[in-house]
């Protein structure tokens, strides 16, 4: 996939350095504290898992990272810049893409069109030309189409290229959603339960796609996942939340042995 | 270009050079990549293969070395076969879906030095068993995805090899001459390819085929079907199967037509439609699933469309096959059929991607007559062939106009067929194999003393000269009278009825033929619902008198068909019963591939078999069953045994005992 043009600002952070840092973030909805004083970092090129029991604040955490929620306290530093006010589309243009826990695709549109949507932010030709699909707009569309076709091949969804996504089984829809996120050429990819509701085979496929994404596109990945086997296999580091607080952070092995984590998942005798 | 006379064109590399010279600009291959069809002309392919072969020579590949080819249908894998053959090395295509263990056996047995594979999956499989394969030196791969961080000391991209060869082509005339000499010195007697049988019966065997034989066989059928360089095929069959190597690879090189490689196995149907292939092959189940899909979609269509569809299918059923075979048909029917072509058949064939198909084949297993007629009646020239790897495919083939559903056609041009005293089909063919690789004793078992090859299938010739295959030779038995008893043949005939799911026929060494029948719960259940027949269980439905009547009707129909076949008339089913439970692999009654285990069933249901032959009208049976969760239970039942209607044979045969 040599046609990949990595965004120009991407080179300055070396693999292993901090890409995004979350410092003492607290998020409240009225009187309810969804996240309390959580700090962790995501390093360039790693797969970072966020795990925890239901209601631990995992999805809220992703929403904070991509600018959908604004924490009342604490700071988010992305690429060395501390954010003040953030909007999701700004996050997107800075290279943060995500998929959703409930698939959020345009059901009536084909797989191809859904993934093309992911290229919208990269379109440069004036809207005027796109209306007529002529000249520079056509050239640009061909370029984007080529990129999207590479993603289609990468995700092995050639056979559903022209099928409306509403007709597809759930596992494939999830794959299309990943495709759309990849079309943005994200630097940081946020996956909210990419394997929920999948059978074993689909899960294994998805694992392979996530690892290949990391290898081939050099994308940094933060994912929420309930399947512990998957998390332990895929991720380089794991952060564990419970009731909005961080209770552990480290490699899969460290986290597995952590007594607080064991208690959180299995319950404690009182 | 060294070869001029036709007599010298006895290997595939020579044919490639001929195509380069004769039709350099005709498309040789297409591959859909990133949603676009890429095309290579014969000149392009010849150049790529030349560079590839030079690259392989630089890696030390020599005449006689074995090269494994593993993956789906990709141009670069076809080039791998051609490049290896150019040097005089022997390609060994391996089933890409084989598990690592099976693959290890073949790679080891074939003494593979180099492997050309499609992607990471295949590389992983080989590396996983590498310690058992000391002879493998290097693996070449097509798709680099996922392989970046692998140790590349024994791994290289095919693109790199070709690029390397391109450099040699420019800079090293001596090497180029060595390659030209290697191609020129290839002889028809050389082993061209080793195809491993799929191994359904024991370990797979390596069938060695000679270059000259392959070319000769392919030339015969290319002439037979008048294939030209304007034809198109879609290559979706496994590379390791004789069908692909013959129908696509060999015939393409002989006729110069275009091989189209689909984007992925799942897109083959759609891709075929885009290309508009003219020559097609598919096993019966593919035709069956296409028909089922159409029928289901038609049920959702509007009232008018549905009416029109069914009306014109009726017209097609009546006249379509006659028109296809060029038989006299009244002018009114012709006009109506033509209208049907515009309204129904044309659009239908378009959806199925069959508009441009000139010749379609099916083979591999028995095809239902209804299914076969359906496609022919809408104007698809569907024919049957019979063949096997050892023959380099064709043994018999049906000609245009000489087609019937129950036979596989007369002998292919230049093939001799003989039926031995046990009913086994023997043949001699131009493409006939040299022998099994490293297994001379098995080769000897398969050959007769006068040089015929045993197929292992039993069959006989119909009066019109078409061969009819009835069963595996070892399964064919005899009644006490000495008359032929082919259980699978009877079973298949009955199983063509949707109401019948499974049949077990008995008769070996007995006076007459009897059978157990399993109803199909979906089909019969559906019937029961429509006819207000209530039932509480499978057992109750199976024993219902009306169900017995339906099944008796089916058996009578089969008997009627049998009575018209001189060889089979005596094997009509005298008595039958409907089993009270479904035969199940969990109970050991079926194999995991859903084949009946006849002798096991005969033991397990011994009282029922006795009842079939002692004339009693019912019998009690209790059998142990295994439930899905592993618990065991006992099912007891009283099963009714019924006499079936039999007809006198239409032509008396000496075999028929009084």
Interface residues (C-beta under 8 A of the other chain):
Chain A: X145 X146 X149 X150 X152 X153 X154 X156 X158 X159 X161 X212 X215 X216
Chain B: X33 X34 X35 X36 X145 X146 X148 X149 X263 X264 X266 X267 X270
